């Protein structure tokens, strides 16, 4: 006969406590992920607008576009103007949604 080794195990209560802790951790992480994904979906409507603004800003900085500039992009009215400050020029990009009061304004100092 083979000699049986005594295996160290855990009690039923320890196993149940560990299971409850794992379930609580999974529930909290799923709530956090749900919050992150819902925020991503709701904020997705302005991502294309932000990309368009970056593209126009790049064109202005590199001298590929005349200012003042006006454009309707999807549901947004985009306007780019240049204001002269004391020493520097200020580039102001304004995006206003047509069907609501949402407005984005971005200002950048040009060298």
TORNULUM-64485 format. One record per residue: residue in three letters; x, y negated, z of N, C-alpha, C in turn. Coordinates in steps of 0.001 Angstrom, whole numbers, plus 500000, padded with zeros to 6 digits. Layout:
ALAXYZXYZXYZ/...
END
This chain:
UNK500825501180500000500000500000500000500871498755500000/UNK500378497814499271501106496545499211500794495730500446/UNK501784495019500878501602494187502050500878492898501619/UNK499766492614502262498985491419501919499577490215502635/UNK499758489151501865500242487911502463499044487081502879/UNK499209486383503951498133485532504425498203484206503660/UNK497142483888502950497071482657502188496442481567503035/UNK497036480371502950496491479266503704495400478628502852/UNK494235478447503399493112477875502665492517476706503412/UNK491404476218502908490743475107503566489354475548503990/UNK488828474844504948487503475185505442486459474612504497/UNK485237475039504671484138474562503844483935473059504044/UNK484083472583505249483890471165505539484946470312504834/UNK486190470721504830487237469984504132486978469933502640/UNK486526471035502087486211471087500660485063470157500310/UNK484044470111501143482904469241500892483305467764500994/UNK484142467406501953484599466027502098485419465619500865/UNK486300466478500414487098466180499224486205466017497998/UNK485189466847497869484259466747496744483496465427496773/UNK483029465022497931482303463758498059483218462587497716/UNK484461462615498159485399461541497835485647461449496330/UNK485806462576495688486023462585494233484806462029493507/UNK483608462407493934482381461909493304482258460397493482/UNK482570459891494670482494458447494918483493457699494029/UNK484693458217493899485705457573493049485247457558491595/UNK484690458670491110484194458709489733483028457748489521/UNK482147457612490486481016456700490346481494455250490288/UNK482423454895491152482941453520491150483662453219489839/UNK484466454161489359485181453922488104484225453850486919/UNK483154454641486922482191454559485822481437453237485849/UNK481130452699487021480487451388487105481413450282486601/UNK482688450372486929483655449379486456483778449435484938/UNK483902450645484386484006450779482932482746450297482229/UNK481583450571482807480325450103482224480294448573482186/UNK480755447934483248480800446479483295481757445917482242/UNK482905446542482076483886446089481087483323446229479677/UNK482725447372479359482198447597478018481008446700477706/UNK480134446461478671478996445574478411479474444137478191/UNK480500443713478902481076442390478671481722442286477308/UNK482331443361476849482954443383475529481892443283474434/UNK480793443989474599479729443969473597479057442606473553/UNK478800441996474696478143440690474725479052439591474204/UNK480326439685474442481263438669473980481717438878472554/UNK481305439961471928481729440276470575481185439342469524/UNK480130438583469826479535437712468820480420436513468514/UNK481306436138469413482160434975469165483573435360468735/UNK483874436635468650485221437043468277485553436652466835/UNK484606436799465927484878436423464539485059434908464432/UNK484305434146465230484462432693465246485846432310465760/UNK486295432936466825487612432644467376488715432964466367/UNK488553434060465625489537434407464603489549433372463482/UNK488371432897463075488292431878462034488938430569462498/UNK488712430203463758489318428986464295490838429110464308/UNK491358430265464692492811430478464678493367430385463261/UNK492629430943462300493066430892460913493122429446460407/UNK492076428658460696492055427263460271493145426453460966/UNK493364426730462236494407426043462992495782426315462382/UNK496016427549461983497276427926461353497464427170460036/UNK496389427067459245496474426363457971496757424879458171/UNK496152424278459182496392422854459447497831422624459883/UNK498327423455460769499694423291461285500717423426460159/UNK500471424337459203501413424550458106501151423654456901/UNK500185422745456998499946421785455941499213422325454736/UNK498445423400454879497716423993453761496267423543453677/UNK495868422560454498494476422121454518494421420620454769/UNK493470419980454113493285418542454315492366418304455505/UNK492659417245456235491862416880457398491249415519457102/UNK490022415251457401489051416027458175488479417186457367/UNK488063418215458086487557419437457474486215419774458106/UNK485266420200457270483946420591457748483551421873457041/UNK482969422826457806482575424107457230481449424716458056/UNK480573425457457378479570426254458086480026427706457975/UNK480309428303459119480791429682459189479788430488459998/UNK479135431452459339478062432234459932477014431277460501/UNK476784431230461796475807430313462395476475429137463090/UNK477685428806462715478461427784463405478859426678462443/UNK478811425456462919479327424299462197480718424009462737/UNK481706424132461881483095423890462282483540422530461767/UNK484195421779462630484712420472462250486118420316462826/UNK487029419872461976488404419645462410488747418199462110/UNK489162417491463146489583416098462976490938415907463641/UNK491590414826463246492899414511463798492829413109464395/UNK493236412990465636493267411695466304494711411351466636/UNK495051410102466445496412409650466750496461409135468182/UNK497307409726468986497554409249470347498771408330470312/UNK499281407979471448500417407057471507501612407565470697/UNK502079408764470996503249409309470296502903410505469424/UNK501917411274469817501598412519469133500225412448468474/UNK499994413397467576498680413556466963497937414650467707/UNK496630414481467841495805415448468545494855416084467543/UNK494907417401467430494023418150466546492838418625467365/UNK491631418244466953490419418633467684489571419510466778/UNK489311420727467221488470421667466492487188421839467291/UNK486060421535466658484761421635467312483910422646466558/UNK483332423588467303482411424573466735481090424454467477/UNK480021424219466733478701424054467339477750425037466677/UNK477044425811467507476099426786466968474866426058466443/UNK474376426493465315473286425796464633471971425921465394/UNK471657427101465894470345427357466488470292427199468006/UNK471380426779468610471379426594470066472308425441470426/UNK472535425256471709473379424163472181474800424600472513/UNK475194425793472086476549426262472381477558425454471585/UNK478603425019472270479659424241471630481007424680472171/UNK481958424888471255483340425168471629484201424032471119/UNK485061423530471976485983422466471577487397422915471928/UNK488265422829470952489666423199471169490521422030470725/UNK491427421598471565492314420493471250493752420975471336/UNK494578420483470400495972420881470384496815419685469972/UNK497940419536470601498867418447470269499744418907469112/UNK499759418110468046500622418395466899501906417622467034/UNK502978418225466624504282417570466721504627416862465439/
END
